[in-house]
Amino acid sequence: MNYKRLQAFHTVATHGSYTKASQAMNISQPTLSDHIRALEEEYGVRLFRPRGRGIELTALGVRLLECTQRHAVIEQEMDGVLRAAGSLTTGRLMVGAPAPHNILPLLGHFSRQYPGIEVTLTLGNDRQLRRDLDEGRIDVAVQSEGSLRDKDHHALLKRSVHRAVVPVGDPWAHRKSVTMAELCSRPLILREEGSSTRAALEQALADRGMRPTRFMEIGSREGVREAVAAGFGVGIIADTELGHDDRLCAIRIRNASLAVSEYLVCKKEIQEDRIIAALYAVLATG
C-alpha cells in the first residue's frame, strides 16, 4: 500500500477540496489528483464523487477516512515517542556492574539531569556482565581493564586498589601492610571465578609462583565481608568497595600491584545512542 497515496486521500478528504489539499501538502494539484487516481485504479474503487462544484466522499471513502484518521492518531503518537526520546525526556537505560558503589554516584548525577529516563542496575561479575552486554540484556557495563575488547567503546570510571581485610580482633588488625607470602599462609575469602578481584589476585600470585593454601569461594562482595567478619579468613576487597564497616580493618598488600581500573563499557555501534551518549557525557564532566 502506497503511503503517499493514502496521505493524499486523507488530506483531500479532510479539507474537502483538491485546491486546499494541494496547498496543505505543498504539491501541485495535478500531482495530488494523480495520487488519488492511482489509489482508486490500484483497487478498482471510487473514493470521491462530484457534488456541485466540489467533491464528496463515497460510502467507501467515508470508511477509508475513518481508517486514515486512526492512522493519523497513531502517527502522532509515534512522532511524540520519537521526539521525547530524542529530547531525553523519556527512555530506558540498562546498566550492569560488579557492585553498586562505583556506579551509583554516576547514575545519581545522570538521573538528576534526566529524570524522565528509567534506569535499571543489574549486578554480576565481569564474565556475567560481558555476556549480558554482548547479548543485549544491558546497554552499558562496568568492566575491568582485562575484560575490554576492540568492539567496545569505553571510558575510565574509577581506579581502585585491593586490600586485605580482616576482622577487628584479628592479629593483623593493627598492621599497616602484609606481604603476598603472608597472605598465602592464611585462609583466604575469594570471589567466584569470573570476578575481576579474584583474577587480579590470582595473577599477582602466579607472577610470584605462589598459591593460597586454603580459600573459601563466595559469590558476592557482601558475602566476602560477612565471612571475614565471622572469622573465616582474610578477604580481598577493592578500597572503593569497602564501605564503612566497624567490624573490619583494611590492610595494604606490599610488593604486589593489585591496582584495578574499572571502565564504563558499551558496544561501539550504540555509543551514539542519545541516552548512552548522555551517560558518557555526564561521566566526562565529573
Order of alpha helices (4+ residues) and beta strands (2+ residues): alpha-alpha-alpha-beta-beta-alpha-beta-alpha-beta-alpha-beta-beta-beta-alpha-beta-alpha-beta-alpha-beta-beta-beta-alpha
